Amino acid sequence: MDGKSDNNKVMLEGKIVAPFKFQMEHKGEAFYRTILQVNRQSGQCDLIPLLLSERLLDDTKNYEGQLVCVTG
């Protein structure tokens, strides 16, 4: 093994349904919150809160309606 745990990994595919809003700053790095809508095979959907670093975002873009894949 490479020393990394294989537990608690997730991959979500869905649509961003809320604008990014500033949530907090930690060690000089800003973090933003949004909501990811993930559709289930049953037709129902889950709304998953996401917290992302400013390093992953372009603050000049509107990401609402974009389909994304999130892993972690």
C-alpha positions in Angstrom: 0.0 0.0 0.0 1.1 3.6 -0.5 0.2 4.7 3.0 -3.0 6.4 1.9 -6.4 5.1 3.1 -8.8 3.7 0.6 -11.7 4.4 2.9 -14.1 7.3 2.8 -13.6 8.3 -0.9 -16.4 9.8 -2.9 -17.1 10.9 -6.5 -20.2 13.1 -7.1 -21.5 14.2 -10.5 -24.1 16.9 -10.5 -25.1 20.5 -11.3 -24.1 23.6 -9.4 -27.4 25.3 -8.4 -26.3 28.2 -6.2 -23.7 31.0 -6.6 -20.4 30.7 -4.8 -20.5 32.7 -1.5 -17.5 33.5 0.6 -17.6 31.2 3.7 -14.3 31.7 5.5 -10.6 32.3 5.3 -7.9 30.0 6.7 -4.2 30.9 6.7 -4.8 33.5 4.0 -6.7 31.2 1.7 -10.4 32.0 1.0 -13.0 29.3 0.8 -16.4 29.5 -0.9 -19.6 27.6 -0.4 -22.1 26.4 -3.1 -24.7 23.7 -3.5 -24.4 20.7 -5.8 -27.6 19.0 -7.0 -27.0 15.2 -7.5 -29.7 13.2 -9.2 -30.4 9.7 -7.9 -31.4 6.8 -10.2 -34.8 7.0 -8.5 -35.4 10.4 -10.0 -35.0 12.2 -6.6 -32.2 14.6 -6.1 -29.9 15.4 -3.2 -28.5 18.9 -2.5 -24.9 18.6 -1.3 -23.1 21.6 0.2 -19.6 22.0 -1.2 -16.7 24.1 0.2 -14.0 24.9 -2.3 -10.7 26.8 -2.1 -10.2 30.0 -4.1 -7.4 28.1 -5.9 -10.0 26.0 -7.6 -12.2 28.8 -8.8 -12.2 31.7 -11.3 -14.0 34.4 -9.5 -15.0 36.1 -12.7 -17.1 33.2 -13.8 -20.7 32.2 -13.0 -20.8 28.5 -12.4 -24.5 28.1 -11.8 -26.0 25.4 -14.1 -22.6 23.9 -14.8 -22.3 20.1 -14.6 -19.2 19.0 -12.6 -17.6 16.0 -11.2 -16.2 16.3 -7.6 -13.8 13.7 -6.1 -12.3 13.6 -2.7 
